[in-house]
Amino acid sequence: MMKSLFTALRASVVLMVICGLLYPLATTGVAQALFKKQAEGSLLADQNGVIGSERLAQNFEAPQFFHPRSSAAKYDPKASAATQAAVASPDYVKTMQERVQLLHQENPELHEIPADLVTTSGSGFDPDLTPEAAKAQVPRIAQATGLSANDLNSLIDRMTQSRQLGIFGEPHVNVLDLNRELMKETQ
């Protein structure tokens, strides 16, 4: 009995060292060596310091900016969360109606609403929009900034990232990057 207990204890200690120390150190070392920017959070900085991350949505509410997807976590990086609401639940339907109404108030010329402008992402931090969702906001931004719709559509096209390796994912636009470029064009 004692021999089995010591064997199990030794196996546990060895596995804890391998899985709890060596493996995390090795993966962190490889990540730092090969993907330093991503391993450190894909942070974006300007002359004032860190302004955000390419991988986390930030809230832009002013009319002259592209707005991201809604966040169930209120864009708080410490509170990643989805809504967990069932699509047929009265609360979800009410929330969607409120978002559609707000979207129409902000973008009165919008007739077809891309789903990602009113729904949240699974994590609550999706930093990307479909190009269609970005282009749906062009009339509001053109009015607020004085830039032409053609210039804004060209900006969206230029900032659109294609599928990874040509097959994975969908074309998308990072809202933070898009707004940073927009700020450069309006200065």
N, C-alpha and C positions, 0 to 999 in steps of 0.2 A: 504494500500500500504506500509506504513512504517513498519507495523508489519511483513509483508512478507519479506521485506528487512532485518530486524534485524534477523529473523529466518534463512534466507539464509546465512547471515554473521556469525551467531553463528555456523551453521552447517559447514561452510567453515573453521572456526578457529578450531573446534573440529577435523575435518578430517585432517587438516594440522598438528596438534599436534600428532594425532595417526599415520598417514602415513608418515609424514616428520620427526618425532622425536622418538616416542616410538617404532615403528616397526623397523627402522634402528638400534636403540640402542639394541633392543632385539635380532635381527639376528646377529649383530656384537658380542654381548656377548656370544651367543650360539656358534658361529663359533670359537671365541677365546677359549672358554672352551673345546669344543669337537674336534676341528680341528685346533689347534694353528699353526702348521707348514704351512698348506695350507692357513690359513687366513692371514698369514704374507708373502705370496708370494712363498712358497716352495723354499726358498733361499738355495743355496749351498755355503759353505765357506771352505776355507783352512786356513793355517797359516797367509796368507796375507790379509784375509778378504773375503768379498762376491765375488764369481766368476761367479755367474749366478743364474738362476732359473730352476728348473726341468720342469717348464711349458712353458718356452719360448725358441725357437730355437736360437742358436748362430751360427755365421758363422765360419766354420773351412775350410780354403782353402789349408792348407799345405798337401802335398801328403801322409804324414804318419798318417793322421787322417781320420775318417769317415766323409763324408760330409753330411750335412742335406739337407732337401728339400730347393728349392729356396724360397726366400722371396720377395714378391711384395713390402714389406715395408723396404727392405734392412736391416732387423733384428733390426730396430729401434723400441724399445718398446713403443714409444710415437706416432707411426704412423701406427697402425694396419690397414691393407688394403689387399684386394684381387686385382687381376688384372682387374677384370670386363671386360675382353676381351672375345668376342664370339669365340667359338672354330673354326668356319669357317672363321674368319676374317684374312686378310692377315698379320696383325701384329702378331697375335697369332701363325699362322703357321710359320712365320719367327723366332719368339722367340723360338718355339719348335725345329726348325731345328738348330738354334744356340746352344741350350742346348744339343741336341743330339750330335752335332759335338764336343763340348767341352767335353762331357762325354766320347766320343770315344777317344779323344786325351789323357785324363787322365787315361782311362781304356781301352787300345787297345784290350784286350782279351774279352771284354764284347760284347756279341752277342744279347742277349735278354735284353732289357732295362725295368726295373720296372718303372711304370708310376710315382711313387713318387720321382724318381730321376730327373725328368725333369719338373714336374708340381709344382705349388705352392699350399699351403693350403688356405682355405677360409680366415683365419685370417692373414696369412703371418708369423705365429709364431709356426707352428706345430713342436714340439720338437721331434717327433717320426718318424721312418721309419719302413717299413715292414721288417721282417727278410730277405726277398729276396733282397731288396734294399741294405741292409747292406752287405749281402754276395756277391753281385755283385761288391763291392768295394775291396774285399779281395785281388785279385792279385796285385793291385796297392799298398795297404798298406803292404802286405808281402814283396814286393820289396823294399819299402821305409824303413821298420823297421827291416827287417831280420827275423821277426817271420814267422813261417810256416803257410801255409794256413789252416792246420788242427787246429793249436792253435787259429787262428783268428776265424775260424768257431765255435770252441768250446766256445770261448768268446762270440760270438753273441748268441749262443744257451743258454748260462748261463744268459745272460742279457735280453733275450726275455721275455716280460711280456705277459701272456695269457689273454684271454677275461675276463672282469670283471664279477664275479659271474658265470663264465663259459659260458655265453651267450651273453654278451654285448660287442660290438666292435670287433676288430680284433687283433690277436697277433701283438705286436709292440716292437720296441727297442728305448729307449730314447738315442738320439745321444750324448748328453752331458755326461750322465752316462757311455755310452759305451767308449767314448774317455777318460774319467777319468780312467777307468779300463785299457784301452790300455796304457795310460801313466805309470801306475803302473807296467805293465808287461815289458815295454821297459826300465825301469830305472835300 
